[in-house]
Amino acid sequence: MLDYLFNAISRFGQPFSNAIIKLGFACRFMLAILRHSPTSLLRFQLTMREIWFAGVLSVLIIAISGLFVGMVLALQGFDTLQRFGATESLGVLVALSLVRELGPVVGALLFASRAGSAITAEIGLMKATEQLAAMEMMAVNPIARVVAPRFWGGVISMPLLAAMFSAMGIFGGYLIGVKLLGLDEGAFWSQMQSAVDFRQDVINGVIKSVVFGIAISLIAVFEGYDAPPTAEGVSGATTRTVVTSSLVILALDFVLTAFMFRGI
């Protein structure tokens, strides 16, 4: 009976112990990236290539998504504000929603889906085809040559993409609010300008997107480097990158919002 009980407790605790062990490996992996980052950043063309791959190639999906999110926000916001006779505040509602919350969060979710999964798949395939092992044989450190440029490319790209998402969303809100629903253009922009605080709203939104960029990039390169060298292993690592990144983004958003905007 006692053996059965101990085995049941062991099976129940195994996933948690595995998660803690994996978290320890991820922390050690992060320290290795930071140790090799100066060498990697000196080869600036490697980081620029990853900024192109992770950032520039994600611009289209970020811009289109931001435009539609802003248009939906304007339609929903106008209906709600109309009940209180405050439709002139539509620009404020759209801007604050995007700059504080939706720009960093939705931009990060899209970035994890598009660029994060691609980074994991690329590193995983390099491991499966023994390219990383070949580098080690030639005395080339894969962390400095492959991992660190992709990590910093993601960290640099994420805030720029979040800013683009917010800008396109505000433009979408302008198209719906002013051009379609007939709000006064001056009131739309002036109220937005007076209500959005640069330090409290814009800077905190940028800090959020930087934190999300670090988290997504670390998860993507770690899952790729840790992936089993098989087709199934790479596929599973890619899926874990998207799922883990999404959950981490939402958890970090709760913590950061509590500290930044609620003063907890």
C-alpha positions as CSV (number, residue, x, y, z in Angstrom):
1,M,0.0,0.0,0.0
2,L,2.8,2.4,1.0
3,D,4.7,1.5,-2.2
4,Y,1.7,2.3,-4.3
5,L,1.3,5.6,-2.4
6,F,4.9,6.6,-2.9
7,N,4.8,5.7,-6.6
8,A,1.7,7.7,-7.1
9,I,3.3,10.8,-5.4
10,S,6.4,10.3,-7.5
11,R,4.4,10.1,-10.7
12,F,2.5,13.3,-9.7
13,G,5.7,15.2,-8.9
14,Q,7.7,14.1,-11.9
15,P,6.4,16.8,-14.3
16,F,7.2,19.5,-11.7
17,S,10.7,18.2,-11.1
18,N,11.3,17.9,-14.8
19,A,10.1,21.5,-15.3
20,I,12.5,22.8,-12.5
21,I,15.4,20.9,-14.0
22,K,14.6,22.4,-17.5
23,L,14.4,25.8,-16.0
24,G,17.8,25.4,-14.4
25,F,19.3,24.4,-17.8
26,A,17.6,27.4,-19.4
27,C,19.2,29.8,-16.8
28,R,22.6,28.2,-17.5
29,F,22.0,28.6,-21.3
30,M,21.1,32.2,-20.8
31,L,24.4,32.8,-18.9
32,A,26.3,31.1,-21.8
33,I,24.5,33.4,-24.3
34,L,25.5,36.5,-22.3
35,R,29.1,35.3,-21.9
36,H,29.5,34.9,-25.7
37,S,27.4,38.0,-26.7
38,P,30.3,40.4,-26.9
39,T,32.1,38.2,-29.4
40,S,28.9,37.7,-31.4
41,L,27.9,41.3,-31.4
42,L,31.3,42.2,-32.8
43,R,30.2,40.3,-36.0
44,F,27.5,42.8,-36.5
45,Q,26.4,41.4,-39.9
46,L,25.3,38.2,-38.1
47,T,22.9,40.1,-35.8
48,M,21.7,42.3,-38.7
49,R,20.8,39.1,-40.7
50,E,18.8,37.9,-37.7
51,I,17.0,41.3,-37.4
52,W,16.1,40.9,-41.0
53,F,14.9,37.4,-40.6
54,A,13.0,37.9,-37.3
55,G,11.9,41.5,-37.6
56,V,11.7,42.7,-41.2
57,L,10.0,39.6,-42.5
58,S,7.4,39.9,-39.7
59,V,6.5,43.5,-40.6
60,L,3.6,42.6,-42.9
61,I,1.7,40.4,-40.5
62,I,2.3,42.8,-37.6
63,A,1.1,45.9,-39.7
64,I,-2.0,44.2,-41.0
65,S,-2.9,42.7,-37.6
66,G,-2.4,46.1,-35.9
67,L,-4.6,47.8,-38.5
68,F,-7.5,45.4,-38.0
69,V,-7.2,45.4,-34.2
70,G,-7.3,49.2,-34.2
71,M,-10.4,49.2,-36.5
72,V,-12.2,46.7,-34.3
73,L,-11.3,48.7,-31.1
74,A,-12.8,51.9,-32.7
75,L,-16.0,50.1,-33.7
76,Q,-16.5,48.6,-30.2
77,G,-15.3,51.7,-28.4
78,F,-17.6,54.0,-30.4
79,D,-20.6,51.9,-29.5
80,T,-19.8,51.9,-25.8
81,L,-18.8,55.6,-25.6
82,Q,-22.0,56.6,-27.5
83,R,-24.1,55.4,-24.5
84,F,-22.4,57.9,-22.3
85,G,-22.2,60.7,-24.8
86,A,-18.4,60.7,-24.8
87,T,-17.6,59.6,-28.4
88,E,-15.0,62.4,-28.7
89,S,-12.8,60.3,-26.3
90,L,-12.6,57.5,-28.9
91,G,-9.0,58.4,-29.8
92,V,-7.9,58.2,-26.2
93,L,-9.5,54.8,-25.8
94,V,-7.8,53.4,-28.9
95,A,-4.4,54.9,-28.1
96,L,-4.2,53.8,-24.5
97,S,-5.5,50.3,-25.2
98,L,-2.9,49.8,-27.9
99,V,0.1,51.6,-26.3
100,R,-0.3,50.1,-22.9
101,E,-1.6,46.6,-23.6
102,L,-2.5,45.3,-27.0
103,G,0.6,46.6,-28.9
104,P,3.1,44.8,-26.7
105,V,1.0,41.7,-25.9
106,V,-0.6,40.9,-29.3
107,G,2.6,41.9,-31.1
108,A,4.5,39.5,-28.9
109,L,2.1,36.7,-29.5
110,L,2.4,37.2,-33.2
111,F,6.2,37.5,-33.0
112,A,6.3,34.2,-31.0
113,S,4.1,32.4,-33.6
114,R,6.0,33.7,-36.7
115,A,9.6,34.4,-35.7
116,G,10.0,32.3,-32.5
117,S,8.8,29.1,-34.1
118,A,11.1,29.7,-37.1
119,I,14.2,30.3,-34.9
120,T,13.5,27.1,-33.1
121,A,13.0,25.1,-36.3
122,E,16.1,26.5,-37.8
123,I,18.4,25.7,-34.8
124,G,16.7,22.3,-34.4
125,L,17.3,21.4,-38.0
126,M,21.0,22.5,-37.7
127,K,21.3,20.1,-34.7
128,A,19.5,17.3,-36.5
129,T,21.7,17.6,-39.6
130,E,24.8,17.7,-37.3
131,Q,25.8,21.2,-38.4
132,L,26.3,22.3,-34.7
133,A,28.5,19.3,-34.1
134,A,30.5,20.1,-37.1
135,M,31.1,23.6,-35.8
136,E,32.3,22.2,-32.5
137,M,34.8,19.9,-34.4
138,M,36.1,23.0,-36.2
139,A,36.5,24.8,-32.8
140,V,33.7,27.2,-33.6
141,N,31.4,27.8,-30.7
142,P,27.7,27.3,-31.7
143,I,26.5,29.5,-28.9
144,A,28.5,32.5,-30.2
145,R,28.0,31.7,-33.9
146,V,24.4,30.6,-34.1
147,V,22.5,31.1,-30.9
148,A,23.6,34.6,-29.6
149,P,22.9,36.5,-32.9
150,R,19.4,35.0,-33.1
151,F,18.8,35.9,-29.5
152,W,19.8,39.5,-29.9
153,G,18.0,39.8,-33.3
154,G,14.8,38.8,-31.5
155,V,15.4,41.2,-28.6
156,I,16.0,44.2,-30.9
157,S,13.2,43.4,-33.3
158,M,10.4,42.9,-30.7
159,P,10.0,46.5,-29.4
160,L,10.2,47.9,-33.0
161,L,7.4,45.5,-34.1
162,A,5.3,46.4,-31.1
163,A,5.6,50.1,-31.9
164,M,4.6,49.4,-35.4
165,F,1.6,47.4,-34.2
166,S,0.4,50.3,-32.0
167,A,1.0,52.9,-34.8
168,M,-1.0,50.9,-37.3
169,G,-3.7,50.3,-34.8
170,I,-4.1,54.0,-34.1
171,F,-4.3,54.6,-37.8
172,G,-7.0,52.0,-38.1
173,G,-8.9,53.7,-35.2
174,Y,-8.6,57.0,-37.1
175,L,-9.9,55.5,-40.3
176,I,-13.0,54.1,-38.5
177,G,-13.6,57.0,-36.0
178,V,-13.0,60.0,-38.3
179,K,-13.4,58.8,-41.9
180,L,-16.2,56.3,-41.4
181,L,-18.1,57.4,-38.2
182,G,-17.6,61.2,-38.8
183,L,-15.9,62.2,-35.5
184,D,-14.1,65.5,-35.5
185,E,-10.5,65.0,-36.6
186,G,-9.1,67.7,-34.3
187,A,-10.8,66.3,-31.2
188,F,-9.7,62.8,-32.1
189,W,-6.0,63.7,-32.2
190,S,-5.9,66.5,-29.5
191,Q,-7.6,64.4,-26.9
192,M,-5.3,61.5,-27.6
193,Q,-2.3,63.9,-27.3
194,S,-3.4,65.3,-24.0
195,A,-4.3,61.9,-22.4
196,V,-1.4,59.7,-23.4
197,D,1.6,60.3,-21.1
198,F,5.0,59.6,-22.7
199,R,6.6,58.3,-19.5
200,Q,3.7,56.4,-17.9
201,D,2.2,54.9,-21.1
202,V,4.7,54.9,-23.9
203,I,7.9,54.0,-22.0
204,N,6.1,51.4,-19.9
205,G,4.8,49.8,-23.1
206,V,8.3,49.7,-24.6
207,I,9.7,48.1,-21.4
208,K,6.9,45.5,-21.7
209,S,7.9,44.7,-25.3
210,V,11.6,44.4,-24.4
211,V,10.9,42.0,-21.6
212,F,8.6,39.9,-23.9
213,G,11.4,40.0,-26.6
214,I,13.9,38.6,-24.1
215,A,11.5,35.9,-23.0
216,I,10.5,34.8,-26.5
217,S,14.0,34.8,-27.9
218,L,15.4,32.8,-25.0
219,I,12.6,30.2,-25.2
220,A,13.0,29.9,-29.0
221,V,16.8,29.4,-29.0
222,F,16.7,27.1,-26.0
223,E,14.0,24.9,-27.4
224,G,15.9,24.7,-30.7
225,Y,19.2,23.9,-29.1
226,D,17.6,21.3,-26.7
227,A,15.5,19.6,-29.4
228,P,16.0,15.9,-30.0
229,P,17.7,15.5,-33.4
230,T,14.8,14.0,-35.2
231,A,11.9,15.3,-37.3
232,E,9.5,14.6,-34.4
233,G,11.8,16.3,-32.0
234,V,12.1,19.5,-34.0
235,S,8.3,19.6,-34.6
236,G,7.7,19.1,-30.8
237,A,10.2,21.9,-29.9
238,T,8.6,24.3,-32.4
239,T,5.2,23.6,-30.8
240,R,6.6,24.1,-27.3
241,T,8.1,27.4,-28.3
242,V,4.7,28.8,-29.3
243,V,2.8,27.4,-26.4
244,T,5.4,28.3,-23.7
245,S,6.0,31.7,-25.1
246,S,2.3,32.5,-25.2
247,L,1.8,31.5,-21.5
248,V,4.9,33.3,-20.4
249,I,3.9,36.5,-22.2
250,L,0.5,36.5,-20.5
251,A,1.9,35.7,-17.1
252,L,4.6,38.4,-17.5
253,D,2.0,40.9,-18.7
254,F,0.0,40.4,-15.5
255,V,3.0,41.0,-13.3
256,L,4.3,44.0,-15.3
257,T,0.9,45.6,-15.5
258,A,0.4,45.2,-11.7
259,F,3.7,46.9,-11.0
260,M,3.6,49.6,-13.7
261,F,0.0,50.8,-13.8
262,R,-1.5,49.6,-10.5
263,G,1.4,50.3,-8.2
264,I,1.3,46.9,-6.5
